[in-house]
Amino acid sequence: MKKRTLLPVLPLLMGLLLLGLAACEESPTAPGPRWKFCGGTFGVCGDGRINWEVEVTTRSLPDAALTVAYGQTLSATIGIFATFSWSVTVGSLPTGLNLSSGGAITGTPTKVGISNFTVRATTGSLSDQQALSITVNAT
């Protein structure tokens, strides 16, 4: 996961504590604590700067029905306002469905089965990926 340094840490942390910073957790992939804030995750560097991390928050998708219109929107957060560009990086959506760059999965599935795929949310030089699947059932 890529990170971007944004702000000096002390003034921001003081503000977050006043707003009720909720949770601190150790990261399994990077040294040091990670704090959850407004749906985003950030960590503090050894030099006192904050690194924001993109997080895809869609963890699962509902089933689809053969020849019935389908529509779902993927979501991600970075703890600050950001616009994400979405893409499928591994596998593919069910036949008949498409993913827009804005994160909308739409279309009408034309084949029964399970499609496994990985989506990526990107903003600037930051991104995150999430494995998902959609099952298309016969109507």
N, CA and C atoms as an extended XYZ file, in Angstrom:
417
Properties=species:S:1:pos:R:3:atomname:S:1:resname:S:1:resid:I:1 pbc="F F F"
N         0.832       -1.165        0.000 N   MET     1
C         0.000        0.000        0.000 CA  MET     1
C         0.886        1.240        0.000 C   MET     1
N         0.634        2.166       -0.892 N   LYS     2
C         1.437        3.373       -0.968 CA  LYS     2
C         0.945        4.395        0.041 C   LYS     2
N         1.857        5.236        0.516 N   LYS     3
C         1.536        6.244        1.509 CA  LYS     3
C         1.995        7.601        1.013 C   LYS     3
N         1.381        8.644        1.549 N   ARG     4
C         1.777        9.998        1.179 CA  ARG     4
C         1.819       10.837        2.447 C   ARG     4
N         2.913       11.534        2.640 N   THR     5
C         3.059       12.395        3.797 CA  THR     5
C         2.303       13.679        3.544 C   THR     5
N         1.471       14.082        4.523 N   LEU     6
C         0.649       15.262        4.323 CA  LEU     6
C         0.927       16.403        5.286 C   LEU     6
N         0.978       16.161        6.579 N   LEU     7
C         1.016       17.244        7.551 CA  LEU     7
C         1.953       16.934        8.709 C   LEU     7
N         2.487       17.968        9.367 N   PRO     8
C         3.190       17.717       10.624 CA  PRO     8
C         2.213       17.106       11.626 C   PRO     8
N         2.677       16.228       12.470 N   VAL     9
C         1.784       15.423       13.286 CA  VAL     9
C         1.251       16.104       14.549 C   VAL     9
N         2.027       16.847       15.266 N   LEU    10
C         1.611       17.333       16.572 CA  LEU    10
C         0.337       18.171       16.549 C   LEU    10
N         0.220       19.238       15.758 N   PRO    11
C        -1.024       20.023       15.782 CA  PRO    11
C        -2.244       19.204       15.364 C   PRO    11
N        -2.078       18.344       14.373 N   LEU    12
C        -3.202       17.536       13.923 CA  LEU    12
C        -3.631       16.537       14.979 C   LEU    12
N        -2.681       15.859       15.603 N   LEU    13
C        -3.032       14.890       16.639 CA  LEU    13
C        -3.740       15.551       17.808 C   LEU    13
N        -3.310       16.728       18.181 N   MET    14
C        -3.987       17.432       19.272 CA  MET    14
C        -5.433       17.712       18.885 C   MET    14
N        -5.662       18.122       17.646 N   GLY    15
C        -7.021       18.366       17.176 CA  GLY    15
C        -7.846       17.098       17.135 C   GLY    15
N        -7.248       16.012       16.697 N   LEU    16
C        -7.969       14.749       16.644 CA  LEU    16
C        -8.341       14.262       18.032 C   LEU    16
N        -7.453       14.417       18.989 N   LEU    17
C        -7.750       14.002       20.348 CA  LEU    17
C        -8.920       14.806       20.909 C   LEU    17
N        -8.977       16.079       20.591 N   LEU    18
C       -10.102       16.898       21.032 CA  LEU    18
C       -11.403       16.460       20.381 C   LEU    18
N       -11.336       15.938       19.159 N   LEU    19
C       -12.535       15.469       18.470 CA  LEU    19
C       -12.925       14.056       18.881 C   LEU    19
N       -12.097       13.380       19.630 N   GLY    20
C       -12.431       12.041       20.104 CA  GLY    20
C       -11.858       10.943       19.251 C   GLY    20
N       -10.564       10.942       19.055 N   LEU    21
C        -9.897        9.886       18.312 CA  LEU    21
C       -10.253        8.550       18.939 C   LEU    21
N       -10.778        7.636       18.140 N   ALA    22
C       -11.421        6.452       18.681 CA  ALA    22
C       -10.495        5.270       18.955 C   ALA    22
N        -9.660        4.873       18.031 N   ALA    23
C        -8.978        3.600       18.210 CA  ALA    23
C        -7.541        3.658       17.711 C   ALA    23
N        -6.698        2.946       18.375 N   CYS    24
C        -5.314        2.806       17.959 CA  CYS    24
C        -5.044        1.316       17.839 C   CYS    24
N        -4.374        0.922       16.784 N   GLU    25
C        -4.084       -0.496       16.600 CA  GLU    25
C        -2.718       -0.648       15.957 C   GLU    25
N        -2.065       -1.767       16.234 N   GLU    26
C        -0.797       -2.062       15.586 CA  GLU    26
C        -1.075       -2.576       14.187 C   GLU    26
N        -0.287       -2.139       13.233 N   SER    27
C        -0.443       -2.578       11.853 CA  SER    27
C         0.304       -3.891       11.657 C   SER    27
N        -0.340       -4.894       11.032 N   PRO    28
C         0.370       -6.155       10.792 CA  PRO    28
C         1.393       -6.048        9.673 C   PRO    28
N         1.324       -4.983        8.851 N   THR    29
C         2.212       -4.883        7.697 CA  THR    29
C         3.241       -3.768        7.802 C   THR    29
N         3.077       -2.865        8.757 N   ALA    30
C         4.023       -1.751        8.889 CA  ALA    30
C         4.274       -1.489       10.362 C   ALA    30
N         5.501       -1.113       10.720 N   PRO    31
C         5.792       -0.859       12.123 CA  PRO    31
C         5.052        0.378       12.629 C   PRO    31
N         4.778        0.373       13.911 N   GLY    32
C         4.141        1.537       14.528 CA  GLY    32
C         2.631        1.428       14.543 C   GLY    32
N         1.993        2.248       15.363 N   PRO    33
C         0.539        2.198       15.486 CA  PRO    33
C        -0.166        2.835       14.298 C   PRO    33
N        -1.415        2.440       14.094 N   ARG    34
C        -2.294        3.027       13.089 CA  ARG    34
C        -3.546        3.474       13.828 C   ARG    34
N        -4.056        4.644       13.485 N   TRP    35
C        -5.268        5.159       14.120 CA  TRP    35
C        -6.383        5.223       13.112 C   TRP    35
N        -7.585        4.858       13.545 N   LYS    36
C        -8.774        4.960       12.706 CA  LYS    36
C        -9.419        6.311       12.966 C   LYS    36
N        -9.722        7.042       11.890 N   PHE    37
C       -10.348        8.352       12.019 CA  PHE    37
C       -11.213        8.615       10.803 C   PHE    37
N       -12.470        8.875       11.017 N   CYS    38
C       -13.401        9.201        9.925 CA  CYS    38
C       -13.349        8.161        8.815 C   CYS    38
N       -13.199        6.898        9.164 N   GLY    39
C       -13.189        5.849        8.163 CA  GLY    39
C       -11.856        5.636        7.492 C   GLY    39
N       -10.889        6.513        7.709 N   GLY    40
C        -9.578        6.372        7.088 CA  GLY    40
C        -8.569        5.835        8.078 C   GLY    40
N        -7.391        5.537        7.609 N   THR    41
C        -6.328        5.047        8.472 CA  THR    41
C        -5.095        5.894        8.233 C   THR    41
N        -4.417        6.258        9.318 N   PHE    42
C        -3.159        6.965        9.154 CA  PHE    42
C        -2.167        6.471       10.177 C   PHE    42
N        -0.900        6.647        9.872 N   GLY    43
C         0.160        6.264       10.786 CA  GLY    43
C         1.121        7.413       10.966 C   GLY    43
N         1.875        7.371       12.042 N   VAL    44
C         2.824        8.436       12.332 CA  VAL    44
C         4.227        7.943       12.003 C   VAL    44
N         4.930        8.729       11.189 N   CYS    45
C         6.312        8.387       10.817 CA  CYS    45
C         7.255        8.716       11.966 C   CYS    45
N         8.427        8.155       11.924 N   GLY    46
C         9.435        8.465       12.925 CA  GLY    46
C         9.830        9.931       12.937 C   GLY    46
N         9.671       10.620       11.821 N   ASP    47
C        10.028       12.037       11.773 CA  ASP    47
C         8.844       12.944       12.114 C   ASP    47
N         7.724       12.363       12.583 N   GLY    48
C         6.607       13.157       13.057 CA  GLY    48
C         5.603       13.568       11.999 C   GLY    48
N         5.682       13.000       10.804 N   ARG    49
C         4.696       13.314        9.777 CA  ARG    49
C         3.641       12.219        9.714 C   ARG    49
N         2.470       12.547        9.149 N   ILE    50
C         1.369       11.591        9.040 CA  ILE    50
C         1.307       11.029        7.631 C   ILE    50
N         1.089        9.730        7.530 N   ASN    51
C         0.892        9.066        6.251 CA  ASN    51
C        -0.539        8.560        6.180 C   ASN    51
N        -1.306        9.027        5.198 N   TRP    52
C        -2.672        8.541        4.987 CA  TRP    52
C        -2.634        7.307        4.119 C   TRP    52
N        -3.576        6.386        4.314 N   GLU    53
C        -3.637        5.148        3.549 CA  GLU    53
C        -5.036        4.991        2.956 C   GLU    53
N        -5.104        4.633        1.685 N   VAL    54
C        -6.378        4.338        1.038 CA  VAL    54
C        -6.882        3.006        1.562 C   VAL    54
N        -8.198        2.896        1.768 N   GLU    55
C        -8.803        1.632        2.189 CA  GLU    55
C       -10.081        1.403        1.406 C   GLU    55
N       -10.122        0.305        0.633 N   VAL    56
C       -11.366       -0.089       -0.021 CA  VAL    56
C       -12.275       -0.617        1.073 C   VAL    56
N       -13.461       -0.030        1.208 N   THR    57
C       -14.369       -0.400        2.305 CA  THR    57
C       -15.466       -1.365        1.871 C   THR    57
N       -15.636       -1.595        0.575 N   THR    58
C       -16.579       -2.615        0.107 CA  THR    58
C       -15.938       -3.971        0.347 C   THR    58
N       -16.571       -4.801        1.145 N   ARG    59
C       -16.011       -6.114        1.493 CA  ARG    59
C       -16.719       -7.267        0.791 C   ARG    59
N       -17.956       -7.039        0.335 N   SER    60
C       -18.698       -8.080       -0.373 CA  SER    60
C       -19.754       -7.417       -1.252 C   SER    60
N       -20.245       -8.178       -2.216 N   LEU    61
C       -21.273       -7.688       -3.124 CA  LEU    61
C       -22.447       -8.662       -3.130 C   LEU    61
N       -23.661       -8.155       -3.318 N   PRO    62
C       -24.818       -9.054       -3.351 CA  PRO    62
C       -24.835       -9.885       -4.636 C   PRO    62
N       -25.553      -11.007       -4.572 N   ASP    63
C       -25.725      -11.849       -5.749 CA  ASP    63
C       -26.491      -11.094       -6.826 C   ASP    63
N       -26.352      -11.577       -8.043 N   ALA    64
C       -27.090      -11.039       -9.182 CA  ALA    64
C       -27.998      -12.135       -9.718 C   ALA    64
N       -28.985      -11.735      -10.515 N   ALA    65
C       -29.893      -12.702      -11.144 CA  ALA    65
C       -29.741      -12.604      -12.656 C   ALA    65
N       -29.740      -13.762      -13.298 N   LEU    66
C       -29.582      -13.845      -14.747 CA  LEU    66
C       -30.628      -12.976      -15.441 C   LEU    66
N       -30.199      -12.157      -16.357 N   THR    67
C       -31.011      -11.256      -17.197 CA  THR    67
C       -31.776      -10.187      -16.414 C   THR    67
N       -31.385       -9.927      -15.169 N   VAL    68
C       -31.999       -8.865      -14.363 CA  VAL    68
C       -30.943       -7.778      -14.146 C   VAL    68
N       -31.313       -6.520      -14.396 N   ALA    69
C       -30.367       -5.401      -14.249 CA  ALA    69
C       -29.750       -5.397      -12.853 C   ALA    69
N       -28.456       -5.119      -12.793 N   TYR    70
C       -27.687       -5.128      -11.545 CA  TYR    70
C       -27.019       -3.777      -11.378 C   TYR    70
N       -26.944       -3.288      -10.161 N   GLY    71
C       -26.250       -2.036       -9.895 CA  GLY    71
C       -25.759       -1.948       -8.464 C   GLY    71
N       -24.466       -1.765       -8.301 N   GLN    72
C       -23.846       -1.580       -6.997 CA  GLN    72
C       -22.707       -0.581       -7.168 C   GLN    72
N       -22.451        0.202       -6.120 N   THR    73
C       -21.346        1.155       -6.169 CA  THR    73
C       -20.307        0.788       -5.124 C   THR    73
N       -19.054        0.688       -5.548 N   LEU    74
C       -17.948        0.383       -4.652 CA  LEU    74
C       -17.585        1.623       -3.843 C   LEU    74
N       -16.983        1.408       -2.665 N   SER    75
C       -16.589        2.556       -1.847 CA  SER    75
C       -15.187        2.366       -1.277 C   SER    75
N       -14.541        3.509       -1.049 N   ALA    76
C       -13.201        3.543       -0.457 CA  ALA    76
C       -13.089        4.840        0.324 C   ALA    76
N       -12.094        4.898        1.195 N   THR    77
C       -11.866        6.106        1.985 CA  THR    77
C       -10.377        6.324        2.151 C   THR    77
N       -10.025        7.541        2.479 N   ILE    78
C        -8.631        7.872        2.770 CA  ILE    78
C        -8.550        8.765        4.003 C   ILE    78
N        -9.690        9.046        4.645 N   GLY    79
C        -9.689        9.879        5.834 CA  GLY    79
C        -9.806       11.359        5.528 C   GLY    79
N        -9.649       11.709        4.264 N   ILE    80
C        -9.862       13.074        3.788 CA  ILE    80
C       -10.665       12.957        2.501 C   ILE    80
N       -11.250       14.044        2.039 N   PHE    81
C       -12.029       13.977        0.810 CA  PHE    81
C       -11.131       13.614       -0.360 C   PHE    81
N       -11.566       12.653       -1.153 N   ALA    82
C       -10.804       12.254       -2.333 CA  ALA    82
C       -11.744       11.632       -3.349 C   ALA    82
N       -11.402       11.745       -4.609 N   THR    83
C       -12.117       11.079       -5.682 CA  THR    83
C       -11.260        9.900       -6.127 C   THR    83
N       -11.893        8.734       -6.252 N   PHE    84
C       -11.160        7.521       -6.606 CA  PHE    84
C       -11.446        7.117       -8.039 C   PHE    84
N       -10.448        6.534       -8.678 N   SER    85
C       -10.600        5.898       -9.980 CA  SER    85
C       -10.554        4.397       -9.731 C   SER    85
N       -11.508        3.658      -10.299 N   TRP    86
C       -11.637        2.224      -10.035 CA  TRP    86
C       -11.272        1.403      -11.262 C   TRP    86
N       -10.705        0.217      -11.011 N   SER    87
C       -10.394       -0.709      -12.095 CA  SER    87
C       -10.396       -2.131      -11.555 C   SER    87
N       -10.571       -3.090      -12.457 N   VAL    88
C       -10.431       -4.515      -12.119 CA  VAL    88
C        -9.002       -4.890      -12.467 C   VAL    88
N        -8.261       -5.424      -11.476 N   THR    89
C        -6.850       -5.756      -11.703 CA  THR    89
C        -6.600       -7.244      -11.882 C   THR    89
N        -7.488       -8.076      -11.340 N   VAL    90
C        -7.347       -9.525      -11.461 CA  VAL    90
C        -8.729      -10.105      -11.720 C   VAL    90
N        -8.816      -11.068      -12.615 N   GLY    91
C       -10.093      -11.707      -12.905 CA  GLY    91
C       -10.987      -10.804      -13.735 C   GLY    91
N       -12.300      -11.085      -13.690 N   SER    92
C       -13.239      -10.281      -14.463 CA  SER    92
C       -14.614      -10.326      -13.819 C   SER    92
N       -15.391       -9.306      -14.129 N   LEU    93
C       -16.780       -9.245      -13.679 CA  LEU    93
C       -17.596      -10.276      -14.458 C   LEU    93
N       -18.780      -10.633      -13.962 N   PRO    94
C       -19.646      -11.535      -14.736 CA  PRO    94
C       -19.935      -10.947      -16.123 C   PRO    94
N       -20.102      -11.819      -17.097 N   THR    95
C       -20.429      -11.389      -18.452 CA  THR    95
C       -21.683      -10.520      -18.420 C   THR    95
N       -21.585       -9.341      -19.032 N   GLY    96
C       -22.709       -8.413      -19.069 CA  GLY    96
C       -22.617       -7.284      -18.058 C   GLY    96
N       -21.691       -7.394      -17.084 N   LEU    97
C       -21.503       -6.334      -16.101 CA  LEU    97
C       -20.224       -5.564      -16.403 C   LEU    97
N       -20.235       -4.278      -16.071 N   ASN    98
C       -19.074       -3.412      -16.288 CA  ASN    98
C       -18.808       -2.579      -15.041 C   ASN    98
N       -17.545       -2.201      -14.849 N   LEU    99
C       -17.147       -1.317      -13.757 CA  LEU    99
C       -16.764        0.030      -14.346 C   LEU    99
N       -17.446        1.091      -13.902 N   SER   100
C       -17.087        2.436      -14.363 CA  SER   100
C       -15.882        2.923      -13.572 C   SER   100
N       -15.193        3.934      -14.096 N   SER   101
C       -14.048        4.491      -13.378 CA  SER   101
C       -14.486        5.153      -12.077 C   SER   101
N       -15.782        5.462      -11.943 N   GLY   102
C       -16.316        6.042      -10.715 CA  GLY   102
C       -16.723        5.005       -9.677 C   GLY   102
N       -16.588        3.710       -9.988 N   GLY   103
C       -16.862        2.655       -9.017 CA  GLY   103
C       -18.227        2.007       -9.117 C   GLY   103
N       -19.002        2.312      -10.159 N   ALA   104
C       -20.334        1.711      -10.310 CA  ALA   104
C       -20.230        0.428      -11.125 C   ALA   104
N       -20.775       -0.646      -10.569 N   ILE   105
C       -20.891       -1.905      -11.306 CA  ILE   105
C       -22.325       -1.974      -11.806 C   ILE   105
N       -22.482       -1.989      -13.123 N   THR   106
C       -23.819       -1.983      -13.712 CA  THR   106
C       -23.868       -2.905      -14.911 C   THR   106
N       -25.085       -3.220      -15.312 N   GLY   107
C       -25.302       -4.046      -16.491 CA  GLY   107
C       -26.302       -5.136      -16.191 C   GLY   107
N       -26.425       -6.065      -17.130 N   THR   108
C       -27.336       -7.194      -16.991 CA  THR   108
C       -26.542       -8.477      -17.219 C   THR   108
N       -26.390       -9.292      -16.169 N   PRO   109
C       -25.611      -10.528      -16.326 CA  PRO   109
C       -26.280      -11.480      -17.319 C   PRO   109
N       -25.452      -12.120      -18.135 N   THR   110
C       -25.972      -13.011      -19.170 CA  THR   110
C       -25.518      -14.459      -19.019 C   THR   110
N       -24.808      -14.766      -17.932 N   LYS   111
C       -24.316      -16.140      -17.730 CA  LYS   111
C       -24.331      -16.470      -16.243 C   LYS   111
N       -24.852      -17.631      -15.880 N   VAL   112
C       -24.890      -18.096      -14.494 CA  VAL   112
C       -23.484      -18.519      -14.068 C   VAL   112
N       -23.135      -18.229      -12.815 N   GLY   113
C       -21.845      -18.659      -12.293 CA  GLY   113
C       -21.283      -17.678      -11.281 C   GLY   113
N       -20.091      -17.988      -10.797 N   ILE   114
C       -19.401      -17.148       -9.815 CA  ILE   114
C       -18.208      -16.492      -10.501 C   ILE   114
N       -18.101      -15.175      -10.364 N   SER   115
C       -16.949      -14.445      -10.894 CA  SER   115
C       -16.146      -13.890       -9.730 C   SER   115
N       -14.874      -14.256       -9.674 N   ASN   116
C       -13.954      -13.740       -8.665 CA  ASN   116
C       -13.047      -12.714       -9.333 C   ASN   116
N       -12.843      -11.571       -8.675 N   PHE   117
C       -12.049      -10.504       -9.258 CA  PHE   117
C       -11.501       -9.625       -8.148 C   PHE   117
N       -10.523       -8.814       -8.480 N   THR   118
C        -9.935       -7.857       -7.551 CA  THR   118
C       -10.099       -6.463       -8.131 C   THR   118
N       -10.585       -5.541       -7.289 N   VAL   119
C       -10.734       -4.147       -7.719 CA  VAL   119
C        -9.658       -3.301       -7.050 C   VAL   119
N        -9.301       -2.214       -7.729 N   ARG   120
C        -8.328       -1.265       -7.176 CA  ARG   120
C        -8.950        0.124       -7.179 C   ARG   120
N        -8.826        0.818       -6.034 N   ALA   121
C        -9.218        2.223       -5.920 CA  ALA   121
C        -7.937        3.036       -5.885 C   ALA   121
N        -7.857        4.057       -6.753 N   THR   122
C        -6.657        4.881       -6.846 CA  THR   122
C        -7.031        6.347       -6.739 C   THR   122
N        -6.251        7.093       -5.954 N   THR   123
C        -6.348        8.543       -5.931 CA  THR   123
C        -4.922        9.074       -5.881 C   THR   123
N        -4.560        9.857       -6.881 N   GLY   124
C        -3.177       10.323       -6.961 CA  GLY   124
C        -2.235        9.145       -7.077 C   GLY   124
N        -1.232        9.071       -6.202 N   SER   125
C        -0.281        7.959       -6.214 CA  SER   125
C        -0.634        6.896       -5.182 C   SER   125
N        -1.789        7.019       -4.537 N   LEU   126
C        -2.206        6.084       -3.492 CA  LEU   126
C        -3.259        5.127       -4.014 C   LEU   126
N        -3.221        3.872       -3.555 N   SER   127
C        -4.232        2.903       -3.987 CA  SER   127
C        -4.374        1.788       -2.966 C   SER   127
N        -5.481        1.060       -3.104 N   ASP   128
C        -5.730       -0.144       -2.308 CA  ASP   128
C        -6.505       -1.104       -3.196 C   ASP   128
N        -6.410       -2.386       -2.887 N   GLN   129
C        -7.105       -3.422       -3.646 CA  GLN   129
C        -7.978       -4.248       -2.717 C   GLN   129
N        -9.022       -4.855       -3.299 N   GLN   130
C        -9.913       -5.723       -2.532 CA  GLN   130
C       -10.406       -6.839       -3.448 C   GLN   130
N       -10.275       -8.090       -2.988 N   ALA   131
C       -10.818       -9.235       -3.713 CA  ALA   131
C       -12.324       -9.306       -3.449 C   ALA   131
N       -13.103       -9.488       -4.503 N   LEU   132
C       -14.552       -9.568       -4.407 CA  LEU   132
C       -15.071      -10.674       -5.315 C   LEU   132
N       -16.344      -10.999       -5.192 N   SER   133
C       -16.965      -11.949       -6.103 CA  SER   133
C       -18.442      -11.593       -6.252 C   SER   133
N       -18.993      -11.980       -7.384 N   ILE   134
C       -20.419      -11.842       -7.633 CA  ILE   134
C       -20.905      -13.194       -8.142 C   ILE   134
N       -21.955      -13.707       -7.517 N   THR   135
C       -22.590      -14.927       -7.969 CA  THR   135
C       -23.820      -14.561       -8.785 C   THR   135
N       -23.907      -15.061       -9.996 N   VAL   136
C       -25.096      -14.860      -10.840 CA  VAL   136
C       -25.922      -16.136      -10.768 C   VAL   136
N       -27.138      -15.987      -10.257 N   ASN   137
C       -28.051      -17.114      -10.105 CA  ASN   137
C       -29.066      -17.128      -11.243 C   ASN   137
N       -29.568      -18.315      -11.579 N   ALA   138
C       -30.642      -18.431      -12.572 CA  ALA   138
C       -31.899      -17.802      -11.963 C   ALA   138
N       -32.710      -17.153      -12.804 N   THR   139
C       -33.926      -16.504      -12.283 CA  THR   139
C       -35.063      -17.490      -12.149 C   THR   139
